[in-house]
Amino acid sequence: MFKKTIIYTMLIICGLVMVVPFVWMIGVSLRSQLEINQGSSGFNPVVNYQSYMYDGNEYQVSIVMSKGDSTVINLINDKSKIVHSYLTVLTEDIKDVKKVKFHWTNYQEAFRKVPFNRYFLNTIFIALMVLFGVLITSALSAYAFARMHFFGKDFLFYFLISMMMVPEPIFIIPSYILLNKLGWINTYYALIIPWIANIFTIFLMRQHFKTIPQDLLDAAAIDGCSPFKILYSIILPLSKPIIATASVFSIIGSWNSFMWPLVMTNSPELRVLQVGLSYFSQEASSQTTLLMAASSFSILPLIVIFLFAQKSIIESYTSSGMKE
């Protein structure tokens, strides 16, 4: 019992460490820039400020100085801009306000600042095309490595696995030279074709394919099924969890890709989401709330996808470690 308590406590702590930054990001994205400039950037949505009614409208107050019963103030609107400067009013007319206030307009303003709709469309198109290619190449390769016999199979497989240890900056320059000679620089080809084969997905599918009973495949072969028919009719229908997991990982990889599209493209029309966020952070470097809002709606699709697919991911990892 004590051991389980320690384990669950550590898991809860680790979970909080990972979740808290995302909660803070969303909390900041729902605040006004004025609150951030004043040092209010916590999780609590309750804000404290002073207000003053002027011409029938309520404005937030920035106090310049007080003199007796009067106070010199600046009136600030919802966009954190001063609309009236050095206005002398009675101190008693300035009210202390405490309320919950979410600035949902930060998301609208961030989306309008740069063409995020174009960035989203580019990212979705590239992610789906890469996913389609990855599933085809990985299924065929994994089936060959798991169930077929040919010379050098193990050497080739482990050679491919070793390529996972090569970091992207090592091969990005030779890749650029090659793609430039092909005339693919600043095209969708450069963003899709090099990534339609994924070594990790091949490894994941191979491990799962090896858990399928050989007797089932032998029975299909006796009935006249070709290798492609066995793969399509028997193996893939039994591999839905691993396909879901591979799909999620492929989409996440495409969605978070930054260095490759930054180097291989230079046209604003071809920018993917992460590159667009980078340019947006340069344009709105002083607007923390807009940066957090843009980051929040950028990762939201990934969170939704993962929540729907988490059961399949856990199931695939459990089965991939088993042997026949």
C-alpha positions in Angstrom: 0.0 0.0 0.0 2.8 2.4 0.9 4.6 1.6 -2.3 1.6 2.4 -4.4 1.0 5.6 -2.5 4.6 6.7 -3.3 4.2 5.8 -7.0 0.9 7.6 -7.4 2.2 10.6 -5.6 5.2 10.8 -8.0 2.9 10.4 -11.0 0.6 13.2 -9.8 3.6 15.5 -9.2 5.0 14.7 -12.7 1.6 15.2 -14.2 1.2 18.6 -12.6 4.7 19.6 -13.7 3.7 18.9 -17.3 0.2 20.4 -17.1 0.8 23.6 -15.1 2.7 25.4 -18.0 -0.3 24.8 -20.3 -2.7 26.0 -17.7 -0.6 29.1 -17.2 -0.4 29.7 -20.9 -4.2 29.6 -21.2 -4.6 31.8 -18.2 -2.3 34.5 -19.6 -4.0 34.3 -23.0 -7.3 35.3 -21.3 -5.9 38.4 -19.6 -5.5 41.9 -20.9 -2.1 43.2 -21.8 -2.4 45.9 -19.2 -2.7 43.3 -16.4 0.4 41.6 -17.7 2.3 44.9 -17.8 1.2 45.5 -14.2 2.7 42.1 -13.2 -0.6 40.2 -12.9 0.1 36.9 -14.7 -1.1 34.2 -12.4 -3.8 31.5 -12.7 -6.5 33.4 -10.9 -9.0 35.0 -13.3 -10.2 37.5 -10.7 -8.7 41.0 -11.4 -8.5 44.0 -9.2 -8.4 47.4 -10.7 -9.8 50.9 -10.3 -12.4 52.4 -12.6 -14.0 55.7 -13.4 -17.2 56.6 -15.2 -16.6 59.2 -18.0 -19.3 60.2 -20.5 -21.4 57.2 -19.6 -18.6 54.7 -20.2 -16.5 52.9 -17.6 -12.7 53.1 -18.0 -9.9 51.5 -16.2 -7.8 54.1 -14.3 -4.1 54.7 -14.1 -3.3 57.0 -11.3 -0.7 59.7 -12.1 -0.8 61.6 -8.8 -3.0 62.5 -5.8 -3.5 65.9 -4.4 -5.9 66.4 -1.5 -9.4 65.3 -2.5 -8.5 65.2 -6.2 -6.6 62.7 -8.2 -4.9 63.0 -11.6 -5.6 59.9 -13.7 -5.3 58.5 -17.2 -8.3 56.6 -18.6 -7.6 53.3 -20.4 -9.9 51.4 -22.7 -10.2 47.6 -23.2 -7.4 47.7 -25.7 -5.0 49.0 -23.1 -4.8 52.4 -24.8 -5.0 55.7 -23.0 -8.0 57.6 -24.3 -7.9 60.6 -21.8 -4.7 61.8 -20.2 -4.1 63.8 -17.0 -7.8 64.1 -16.1 -8.4 65.6 -12.6 -11.3 64.0 -10.8 -12.6 63.5 -7.3 -10.8 60.7 -5.5 -14.2 59.4 -4.1 -15.5 58.9 -7.7 -12.8 56.4 -8.4 -14.1 52.9 -7.6 -12.2 49.7 -6.7 -13.4 46.8 -8.9 -12.9 43.1 -8.3 -14.4 40.7 -10.8 -13.8 37.7 -13.1 -12.9 38.9 -16.6 -11.9 36.8 -19.5 -10.5 38.5 -22.6 -11.7 36.1 -25.3 -11.0 38.8 -27.9 -7.3 38.0 -27.6 -7.9 34.9 -29.7 -9.8 36.8 -32.4 -7.1 39.5 -32.5 -4.2 37.1 -32.7 -6.0 35.1 -35.5 -6.4 38.3 -37.5 -2.9 39.6 -37.0 -1.4 37.2 -39.4 -3.0 34.8 -41.9 -3.3 31.9 -39.4 -6.1 30.4 -41.6 -3.6 29.9 -44.4 -1.1 28.4 -41.9 -3.6 26.0 -40.6 -4.7 24.9 -44.1 -1.1 24.3 -45.1 -0.3 22.4 -42.0 -3.4 20.2 -42.3 -2.8 19.5 -46.0 0.9 18.5 -45.4 0.0 16.5 -42.3 -2.6 14.4 -44.1 -0.4 13.9 -47.2 2.5 12.8 -45.0 0.2 10.5 -43.0 -1.2 8.8 -46.1 2.4 8.1 -47.4 3.7 7.0 -44.0 0.9 4.5 -43.5 1.5 2.9 -46.9 5.3 2.8 -46.8 5.4 1.7 -43.1 2.8 -1.1 -43.5 4.6 -2.6 -46.5 8.1 -2.3 -44.9 6.9 -3.6 -41.6 5.2 -6.6 -43.2 8.4 -7.4 -45.1 10.6 -7.1 -42.0 8.2 -9.0 -39.8 7.0 -11.9 -42.0 9.2 -12.2 -45.1 12.6 -13.8 -45.4 15.3 -12.3 -47.6 19.0 -11.8 -47.5 20.3 -9.1 -45.2 16.9 -8.5 -43.6 18.1 -8.0 -40.1 21.1 -5.9 -41.1 18.9 -3.6 -43.2 16.4 -3.3 -40.4 18.9 -2.4 -37.7 20.7 0.0 -40.2 17.4 1.8 -40.6 16.8 1.9 -36.8 20.3 3.4 -36.4 19.2 6.3 -38.6 16.9 7.4 -35.9 19.9 8.5 -33.9 21.0 11.0 -36.6 19.7 14.5 -35.6 18.0 16.6 -38.2 20.6 19.4 -38.4 23.1 16.8 -39.6 21.2 15.9 -42.8 19.3 19.1 -43.4 22.1 20.7 -45.5 22.7 17.7 -47.8 18.9 17.4 -48.1 18.6 21.1 -49.1 21.3 20.6 -51.8 19.5 17.5 -53.2 16.0 19.1 -53.2 17.5 22.2 -54.8 18.8 20.1 -57.7 15.4 18.5 -58.0 13.8 21.9 -58.2 11.6 21.2 -55.1 12.8 24.1 -52.9 9.9 26.3 -51.9 7.3 23.7 -53.0 4.9 21.3 -51.3 7.1 18.4 -52.6 9.9 19.4 -50.2 7.5 19.4 -47.3 5.8 16.1 -48.1 7.9 13.6 -50.1 11.0 13.3 -47.8 8.7 12.5 -44.8 6.5 9.8 -46.3 8.8 7.1 -44.8 9.1 7.1 -41.1 11.5 4.6 -39.4 9.9 4.8 -36.0 6.5 3.9 -37.5 8.1 1.0 -39.4 9.6 -0.3 -36.1 6.3 0.1 -34.3 4.3 -1.8 -36.9 6.9 -4.5 -37.3 6.8 -5.2 -33.6 3.0 -5.5 -33.7 2.9 -7.6 -36.9 5.2 -10.1 -35.2 2.6 -10.7 -32.5 0.0 -12.0 -35.0 -0.1 -15.8 -35.0 1.7 -17.3 -38.0 -0.9 -20.1 -38.2 -3.5 -17.5 -39.2 -1.3 -16.3 -42.0 -0.4 -19.8 -43.1 -4.1 -20.6 -43.3 -4.7 -17.6 -45.5 -1.8 -18.6 -47.8 -3.2 -22.1 -48.2 -6.6 -20.6 -49.2 -4.8 -18.8 -52.0 -4.2 -15.3 -50.5 -1.3 -13.4 -51.9 1.1 -11.6 -49.6 -0.7 -8.3 -50.4 -4.1 -9.9 -49.8 -2.9 -11.2 -46.4 -1.6 -7.8 -45.4 -4.8 -6.0 -46.6 -7.4 -8.5 -45.4 -5.9 -10.0 -42.2 -3.0 -8.0 -40.8 -4.2 -4.5 -41.2 -7.7 -5.1 -39.7 -6.0 -6.7 -36.7 -3.7 -3.6 -36.3 -6.2 -0.8 -35.8 -4.6 0.3 -32.5 -1.1 0.5 -34.0 -2.4 2.3 -37.0 -4.2 4.9 -34.8 -1.0 5.4 -32.8 1.1 5.8 -35.9 -1.4 8.3 -37.3 -1.3 10.4 -34.1 2.5 10.4 -34.0 2.7 11.3 -37.7 0.2 14.2 -37.3 2.0 15.5 -34.2 5.4 15.3 -36.0 4.0 17.2 -39.0 2.2 19.7 -36.9 5.2 20.6 -34.8 7.7 20.6 -37.7 9.7 23.9 -37.7 13.3 23.7 -38.8 12.6 21.7 -42.0 9.9 24.0 -43.4 11.8 27.1 -42.3 14.8 26.1 -44.4 13.0 24.5 -47.3 10.5 27.3 -48.0 10.6 31.0 -48.0 7.2 31.9 -49.4 4.5 33.2 -47.0 1.9 31.1 -48.9 3.7 27.9 -47.9 4.3 28.7 -44.3 3.2 26.0 -41.8 1.8 26.8 -38.4 5.1 26.6 -36.4 6.9 28.9 -38.9 3.9 31.2 -38.8 4.0 31.3 -35.0 7.7 32.2 -35.2 7.1 35.2 -37.5 4.1 36.2 -35.4 6.3 36.2 -32.2 8.6 38.7 -33.9 5.7 41.0 -34.9 3.9 40.8 -31.5 6.9 40.3 -29.2 5.6 42.9 -26.8 2.0 41.5 -26.7 2.3 38.6 -24.4 -1.4 37.8 -24.3 -1.6 37.5 -28.1 1.4 35.2 -28.2 -0.1 33.0 -25.6 -3.5 33.0 -27.4 -1.8 32.0 -30.7 0.1 29.3 -28.9 -3.1 28.0 -27.3 -5.2 27.6 -30.4 -2.2 26.1 -32.2 -1.9 23.2 -29.9 -5.6 22.7 -29.3 -6.1 20.3 -32.3 -3.2 18.1 -31.1 -4.7 17.9 -27.6 -8.1 16.9 -29.0 -6.6 14.2 -31.2 -4.5 12.7 -28.4 -7.5 12.6 -26.0 -9.5 10.6 -28.6 -6.7 8.3 -29.4 -5.0 7.8 -26.0 -6.7 4.4 -25.5 -5.3 3.1 -28.8 -1.9 4.5 -28.1 -1.7 2.7 -24.7 -3.0 -0.6 -26.3 -0.5 -0.4 -29.1 2.5 0.1 -26.8 1.3 -2.8 -24.6 1.1 -5.2 -27.6 4.2 -4.0 -29.4 6.4 -5.3 -26.6 5.0 -8.9 -26.9 6.4 -11.7 -28.9 4.7 -14.6 -30.6 
